[in-house]
Amino acid sequence: MNSRKSNSSVAEVGLWRRLKYLFGLTVLYLRRYREGYDFSWLHETLDDYRELLGKYGTKSLENSRVVEIGFGARPLRLTAMNGLGIDATGVDLDRPIIRGTLSECIDAWRKNNVERALK
């Protein structure tokens, strides 16, 4: 018997609930491909970062070092910041899928579990 506790957020979720969640994720991804992907949230997020840094910080976003905690669900935000020349680094407990290669997807599937890999 394995006495090691899981760090997974889905460790204690029942099978029916997990299947329902996976179905919802599948519908979300299929809808994205059919309708196209809206990137407006990305610009809004960066504008929010700029506003908060202007209010509480001493540097602009472009002159700051950014650490994204838990970026795996939204790797595009980290990619966009790096593309804009912002010094941004991401940290996540799960193995992210950045390039979308088959080997990267298989590695994420093995290390994360089904739900986290699909995210």
C-alpha positions in Angstrom: 0.0 0.0 0.0 1.3 3.4 -0.9 1.4 5.6 2.2 2.7 8.7 0.3 0.2 11.6 0.2 -0.6 13.1 -3.1 0.0 16.8 -3.8 -2.6 16.7 -6.6 -5.7 18.9 -6.2 -7.8 16.1 -7.7 -6.5 13.3 -5.4 -9.7 13.0 -3.4 -12.2 13.7 -6.2 -14.5 10.8 -7.2 -14.4 9.2 -10.6 -17.8 10.6 -11.8 -16.7 14.1 -11.0 -13.4 13.7 -12.7 -15.1 12.3 -15.9 -17.6 15.2 -15.8 -14.6 17.7 -15.5 -12.8 16.0 -18.4 -15.9 16.2 -20.6 -16.1 20.0 -19.7 -12.5 20.5 -20.7 -13.0 18.7 -24.0 -16.0 20.8 -24.8 -14.0 24.0 -24.0 -11.1 23.0 -26.3 -13.4 22.0 -29.1 -15.3 25.3 -28.8 -12.0 27.2 -28.9 -11.0 25.5 -32.1 -14.4 26.1 -33.8 -14.8 29.7 -32.7 -11.2 30.8 -32.6 -9.3 31.9 -29.5 -9.8 35.3 -27.9 -6.6 36.9 -26.7 -8.2 40.1 -25.2 -7.8 38.7 -21.7 -4.0 38.6 -22.2 -3.8 42.3 -22.9 -6.2 43.1 -20.0 -4.1 41.1 -17.6 -0.9 42.9 -18.6 -2.7 46.2 -18.3 -3.8 45.2 -14.8 -0.1 44.4 -13.9 1.0 47.8 -15.2 -1.7 49.5 -13.2 -0.8 47.7 -10.0 2.9 48.3 -10.5 2.2 52.0 -11.1 0.2 52.2 -7.9 2.4 50.0 -5.5 5.8 49.6 -7.3 8.7 51.8 -8.3 9.3 50.3 -11.7 7.3 49.8 -14.9 6.3 46.2 -15.9 8.9 46.4 -18.7 11.6 47.2 -16.2 10.6 44.7 -13.6 11.5 41.1 -13.0 8.3 39.0 -13.0 7.7 35.6 -11.4 4.5 33.9 -12.4 3.5 31.4 -9.7 1.2 28.7 -11.1 1.6 29.7 -14.7 0.8 26.2 -16.2 -2.9 26.9 -16.8 -2.1 30.1 -18.8 1.4 29.7 -20.3 0.5 32.3 -23.0 0.7 35.1 -20.5 4.3 34.2 -19.7 5.1 33.7 -23.4 3.6 37.1 -24.2 5.6 38.9 -21.5 8.8 37.3 -22.7 7.9 38.3 -26.3 7.5 41.9 -25.2 11.0 41.8 -23.7 9.8 41.6 -20.0 12.1 39.5 -17.8 9.4 36.9 -16.8 9.9 33.5 -15.3 7.2 30.9 -14.5 7.0 28.4 -11.6 4.5 25.6 -11.5 4.1 22.3 -9.7 2.9 20.6 -12.8 4.9 19.9 -16.0 3.7 22.5 -18.5 3.2 22.0 -22.2 4.9 24.9 -23.9 6.1 23.7 -27.4 3.3 21.2 -27.9 5.6 18.4 -29.1 4.5 14.8 -28.7 7.3 14.0 -26.3 6.4 17.0 -24.1 2.8 16.0 -24.0 3.6 12.4 -23.1 6.0 13.7 -20.3 3.3 16.0 -19.0 0.7 13.1 -19.1 3.1 10.8 -17.1 4.1 13.4 -14.5 0.9 15.4 -14.0 -2.0 12.9 -14.4 -4.8 13.1 -17.0 -6.6 16.2 -15.7 -3.6 18.4 -15.2 -2.0 17.3 -18.5 -5.2 18.3 -20.4 -5.2 21.8 -18.8 
